[in-house]
Amino acid sequence: MTGGQTHGNGSCNQPTCFRISGIPSDWSRNKLEEELRAIDPELDLMGAELSGPFPACCDSSAQTALLNLDNCTAYFRSFERNEERHKVIRENDRKVQLVIDKHFYDLTSLNRAELPVVADMIAVTGLGGHAFGSWRSRISTVRPVDRPMRLRDFLPERFPNARIMTYGYDSSLRNPNRANLTDYQRNFKECIQNARRDCSVGLVW
């Protein structure tokens, strides 16, 4: 599946989605919300949309969550396009490192598949696209943050036994990097191989 070139990861004048990775597999949604409030005390989760956490694509001991915001706080508004922020949390006898970004590079899980898993479905945007924003509907909603994201909101219902993932890469047309199509292809193949270790189910993209 391929998406168009609509971004949706710009300023917080429109809904902006942040990816949170490195979440321990034993963390609940409530625990994640607690830690997000500790990272940014100004964050209003009642006015936001938190999806997940979902099993990470390439690490069975981790989870990934998506935080959609209509109105960004100063903390989230200051994110640069390709920036990643690492937050270290010391919890009993272990160290947790959350990673927050809005670029969505590489693979991102969008659901928690029902067992048995029978297929992996990976969506890839076109050049200049965004791994989350390009799949967001443009329909009007009371809250912009409630605009459906097609892959996350519709595919899991239709294919409950499939892992739904989206793949992102730095292909900005306004701020191009030095990567070429061969580089993109190599990285994409590596991500798929890592996500499908010891996996024999079908693959659709």
TORKOL-4160 file (C-alpha; in steps of 0.2 Angstrom, whole numbers, padded with zeros to 4 digits, m for minus):
205
<pt num="1" X="0000" Y="0000" Z="0000"/>
<pt num="2" X="0006" Y="0017" Z="m0004"/>
<pt num="3" X="0001" Y="0034" Z="0002"/>
<pt num="4" X="0001" Y="0051" Z="m0005"/>
<pt num="5" X="0011" Y="0067" Z="m0001"/>
<pt num="6" X="0000" Y="0075" Z="0012"/>
<pt num="7" X="0011" Y="0078" Z="0027"/>
<pt num="8" X="0002" Y="0081" Z="0044"/>
<pt num="9" X="0018" Y="0083" Z="0054"/>
<pt num="10" X="0020" Y="0101" Z="0053"/>
<pt num="11" X="0016" Y="0114" Z="0066"/>
<pt num="12" X="0002" Y="0111" Z="0079"/>
<pt num="13" X="m0010" Y="0122" Z="0070"/>
<pt num="14" X="m0016" Y="0105" Z="0063"/>
<pt num="15" X="m0016" Y="0089" Z="0072"/>
<pt num="16" X="0002" Y="0082" Z="0075"/>
<pt num="17" X="0006" Y="0065" Z="0080"/>
<pt num="18" X="0021" Y="0060" Z="0090"/>
<pt num="19" X="0028" Y="0042" Z="0091"/>
<pt num="20" X="0033" Y="0036" Z="0108"/>
<pt num="21" X="0045" Y="0020" Z="0107"/>
<pt num="22" X="0055" Y="0010" Z="0120"/>
<pt num="23" X="0040" Y="0007" Z="0131"/>
<pt num="24" X="0042" Y="m0008" Z="0142"/>
<pt num="25" X="0031" Y="m0022" Z="0138"/>
<pt num="26" X="0024" Y="m0023" Z="0156"/>
<pt num="27" X="0019" Y="m0005" Z="0156"/>
<pt num="28" X="0000" Y="m0002" Z="0155"/>
<pt num="29" X="m0008" Y="0013" Z="0147"/>
<pt num="30" X="m0011" Y="0021" Z="0164"/>
<pt num="31" X="0008" Y="0020" Z="0168"/>
<pt num="32" X="0012" Y="0028" Z="0151"/>
<pt num="33" X="0001" Y="0042" Z="0154"/>
<pt num="34" X="0009" Y="0045" Z="0171"/>
<pt num="35" X="0026" Y="0046" Z="0164"/>
<pt num="36" X="0020" Y="0057" Z="0150"/>
<pt num="37" X="0013" Y="0069" Z="0162"/>
<pt num="38" X="0030" Y="0069" Z="0172"/>
<pt num="39" X="0039" Y="0073" Z="0156"/>
<pt num="40" X="0028" Y="0087" Z="0152"/>
<pt num="41" X="0017" Y="0093" Z="0166"/>
<pt num="42" X="0008" Y="0105" Z="0154"/>
<pt num="43" X="0001" Y="0090" Z="0144"/>
<pt num="44" X="m0018" Y="0089" Z="0144"/>
<pt num="45" X="m0021" Y="0070" Z="0139"/>
<pt num="46" X="m0040" Y="0074" Z="0141"/>
<pt num="47" X="m0039" Y="0084" Z="0125"/>
<pt num="48" X="m0027" Y="0073" Z="0116"/>
<pt num="49" X="m0028" Y="0056" Z="0108"/>
<pt num="50" X="m0017" Y="0042" Z="0114"/>
<pt num="51" X="m0016" Y="0026" Z="0104"/>
<pt num="52" X="m0009" Y="0010" Z="0111"/>
<pt num="53" X="0003" Y="0005" Z="0117"/>
<pt num="54" X="0006" Y="m0008" Z="0104"/>
<pt num="55" X="0019" Y="m0022" Z="0103"/>
<pt num="56" X="0035" Y="m0015" Z="0094"/>
<pt num="57" X="0039" Y="m0021" Z="0077"/>
<pt num="58" X="0056" Y="m0027" Z="0080"/>
<pt num="59" X="0058" Y="m0029" Z="0099"/>
<pt num="60" X="0046" Y="m0041" Z="0109"/>
<pt num="61" X="0051" Y="m0033" Z="0125"/>
<pt num="62" X="0045" Y="m0016" Z="0120"/>
<pt num="63" X="0029" Y="m0006" Z="0115"/>
<pt num="64" X="0025" Y="0009" Z="0104"/>
<pt num="65" X="0012" Y="0022" Z="0107"/>
<pt num="66" X="0005" Y="0037" Z="0097"/>
<pt num="67" X="0001" Y="0054" Z="0104"/>
<pt num="68" X="m0010" Y="0065" Z="0094"/>
<pt num="69" X="m0011" Y="0083" Z="0099"/>
<pt num="70" X="m0022" Y="0097" Z="0093"/>
<pt num="71" X="m0014" Y="0110" Z="0103"/>
<pt num="72" X="0005" Y="0107" Z="0107"/>
<pt num="73" X="0013" Y="0112" Z="0124"/>
<pt num="74" X="0029" Y="0122" Z="0123"/>
<pt num="75" X="0038" Y="0105" Z="0125"/>
<pt num="76" X="0030" Y="0097" Z="0110"/>
<pt num="77" X="0029" Y="0113" Z="0099"/>
<pt num="78" X="0048" Y="0114" Z="0100"/>
<pt num="79" X="0052" Y="0098" Z="0091"/>
<pt num="80" X="0062" Y="0099" Z="0075"/>
<pt num="81" X="0056" Y="0089" Z="0060"/>
<pt num="82" X="0069" Y="0075" Z="0062"/>
<pt num="83" X="0072" Y="0077" Z="0081"/>
<pt num="84" X="0072" Y="0063" Z="0093"/>
<pt num="85" X="0071" Y="0065" Z="0112"/>
<pt num="86" X="0077" Y="0052" Z="0124"/>
<pt num="87" X="0070" Y="0052" Z="0141"/>
<pt num="88" X="0078" Y="0040" Z="0154"/>
<pt num="89" X="0067" Y="0034" Z="0168"/>
<pt num="90" X="0075" Y="0024" Z="0182"/>
<pt num="91" X="0062" Y="0012" Z="0189"/>
<pt num="92" X="0067" Y="0000" Z="0203"/>
<pt num="93" X="0082" Y="m0010" Z="0197"/>
<pt num="94" X="0081" Y="m0005" Z="0178"/>
<pt num="95" X="0083" Y="0009" Z="0167"/>
<pt num="96" X="0069" Y="0014" Z="0154"/>
<pt num="97" X="0073" Y="0025" Z="0139"/>
<pt num="98" X="0058" Y="0032" Z="0130"/>
<pt num="99" X="0061" Y="0039" Z="0113"/>
<pt num="100" X="0049" Y="0053" Z="0106"/>
<pt num="101" X="0049" Y="0059" Z="0088"/>
<pt num="102" X="0037" Y="0065" Z="0075"/>
<pt num="103" X="0046" Y="0059" Z="0060"/>
<pt num="104" X="0040" Y="0041" Z="0061"/>
<pt num="105" X="0056" Y="0034" Z="0052"/>
<pt num="106" X="0057" Y="0015" Z="0050"/>
<pt num="107" X="0043" Y="0004" Z="0055"/>
<pt num="108" X="0029" Y="0009" Z="0067"/>
<pt num="109" X="0016" Y="m0003" Z="0074"/>
<pt num="110" X="m0002" Y="0003" Z="0073"/>
<pt num="111" X="m0012" Y="m0011" Z="0081"/>
<pt num="112" X="m0012" Y="m0026" Z="0093"/>
<pt num="113" X="m0016" Y="m0041" Z="0082"/>
<pt num="114" X="m0027" Y="m0055" Z="0088"/>
<pt num="115" X="m0019" Y="m0072" Z="0088"/>
<pt num="116" X="m0015" Y="m0082" Z="0078"/>
<pt num="117" X="m0006" Y="m0068" Z="0067"/>
<pt num="118" X="m0008" Y="m0073" Z="0049"/>
<pt num="119" X="m0001" Y="m0059" Z="0040"/>
<pt num="120" X="0010" Y="m0043" Z="0041"/>
<pt num="121" X="0003" Y="m0027" Z="0032"/>
<pt num="122" X="0015" Y="m0013" Z="0029"/>
<pt num="123" X="0010" Y="0004" Z="0022"/>
<pt num="124" X="0023" Y="0014" Z="0013"/>
<pt num="125" X="0021" Y="0033" Z="0008"/>
<pt num="126" X="0026" Y="0041" Z="m0008"/>
<pt num="127" X="0040" Y="0053" Z="m0009"/>
<pt num="128" X="0037" Y="0068" Z="0001"/>
<pt num="129" X="0025" Y="0059" Z="0012"/>
<pt num="130" X="0024" Y="0055" Z="0031"/>
<pt num="131" X="0021" Y="0038" Z="0038"/>
<pt num="132" X="0006" Y="0044" Z="0049"/>
<pt num="133" X="0000" Y="0061" Z="0042"/>
<pt num="134" X="m0001" Y="0054" Z="0024"/>
<pt num="135" X="m0014" Y="0042" Z="0029"/>
<pt num="136" X="m0025" Y="0054" Z="0040"/>
<pt num="137" X="m0042" Y="0058" Z="0033"/>
<pt num="138" X="m0046" Y="0076" Z="0028"/>
<pt num="139" X="m0064" Y="0075" Z="0034"/>
<pt num="140" X="m0070" Y="0088" Z="0046"/>
<pt num="141" X="m0072" Y="0083" Z="0064"/>
<pt num="142" X="m0077" Y="0093" Z="0080"/>
<pt num="143" X="m0059" Y="0090" Z="0086"/>
<pt num="144" X="m0046" Y="0090" Z="0072"/>
<pt num="145" X="m0037" Y="0077" Z="0082"/>
<pt num="146" X="m0052" Y="0065" Z="0079"/>
<pt num="147" X="m0049" Y="0064" Z="0061"/>
<pt num="148" X="m0047" Y="0046" Z="0057"/>
<pt num="149" X="m0031" Y="0038" Z="0052"/>
<pt num="150" X="m0036" Y="0025" Z="0039"/>
<pt num="151" X="m0023" Y="0012" Z="0043"/>
<pt num="152" X="m0025" Y="0012" Z="0062"/>
<pt num="153" X="m0044" Y="0015" Z="0063"/>
<pt num="154" X="m0050" Y="0004" Z="0049"/>
<pt num="155" X="m0038" Y="m0010" Z="0044"/>
<pt num="156" X="m0037" Y="m0018" Z="0061"/>
<pt num="157" X="m0056" Y="m0021" Z="0061"/>
<pt num="158" X="m0056" Y="m0029" Z="0044"/>
<pt num="159" X="m0040" Y="m0039" Z="0047"/>
<pt num="160" X="m0039" Y="m0042" Z="0066"/>
<pt num="161" X="m0026" Y="m0056" Z="0064"/>
<pt num="162" X="m0014" Y="m0045" Z="0054"/>
<pt num="163" X="0000" Y="m0034" Z="0061"/>
<pt num="164" X="m0003" Y="m0017" Z="0054"/>
<pt num="165" X="0013" Y="m0006" Z="0052"/>
<pt num="166" X="0018" Y="0010" Z="0043"/>
<pt num="167" X="0035" Y="0013" Z="0036"/>
<pt num="168" X="0043" Y="0031" Z="0036"/>
<pt num="169" X="0059" Y="0038" Z="0028"/>
<pt num="170" X="0066" Y="0055" Z="0025"/>
<pt num="171" X="0061" Y="0060" Z="0008"/>
<pt num="172" X="0056" Y="0078" Z="0011"/>
<pt num="173" X="0055" Y="0087" Z="m0006"/>
<pt num="174" X="0057" Y="0104" Z="0003"/>
<pt num="175" X="0073" Y="0099" Z="0013"/>
<pt num="176" X="0080" Y="0084" Z="0003"/>
<pt num="177" X="0094" Y="0074" Z="0011"/>
<pt num="178" X="0108" Y="0065" Z="0001"/>
<pt num="179" X="0100" Y="0048" Z="0002"/>
<pt num="180" X="0095" Y="0039" Z="m0015"/>
<pt num="181" X="0083" Y="0026" Z="m0019"/>
<pt num="182" X="0095" Y="0012" Z="m0016"/>
<pt num="183" X="0098" Y="0019" Z="0001"/>
<pt num="184" X="0079" Y="0019" Z="0005"/>
<pt num="185" X="0077" Y="0001" Z="m0002"/>
<pt num="186" X="0092" Y="m0006" Z="0008"/>
<pt num="187" X="0085" Y="0002" Z="0024"/>
<pt num="188" X="0067" Y="m0004" Z="0020"/>
<pt num="189" X="0073" Y="m0022" Z="0018"/>
<pt num="190" X="0083" Y="m0022" Z="0034"/>
<pt num="191" X="0068" Y="m0015" Z="0044"/>
<pt num="192" X="0057" Y="m0029" Z="0036"/>
<pt num="193" X="0070" Y="m0043" Z="0040"/>
<pt num="194" X="0071" Y="m0036" Z="0058"/>
<pt num="195" X="0052" Y="m0036" Z="0061"/>
<pt num="196" X="0050" Y="m0053" Z="0053"/>
<pt num="197" X="0063" Y="m0063" Z="0062"/>
<pt num="198" X="0057" Y="m0081" Z="0065"/>
<pt num="199" X="0041" Y="m0076" Z="0056"/>
<pt num="200" X="0033" Y="m0087" Z="0043"/>
<pt num="201" X="0016" Y="m0077" Z="0040"/>
<pt num="202" X="0012" Y="m0068" Z="0023"/>
<pt num="203" X="0018" Y="m0051" Z="0019"/>
<pt num="204" X="0007" Y="m0037" Z="0011"/>
<pt num="205" X="0013" Y="m0020" Z="0007"/>
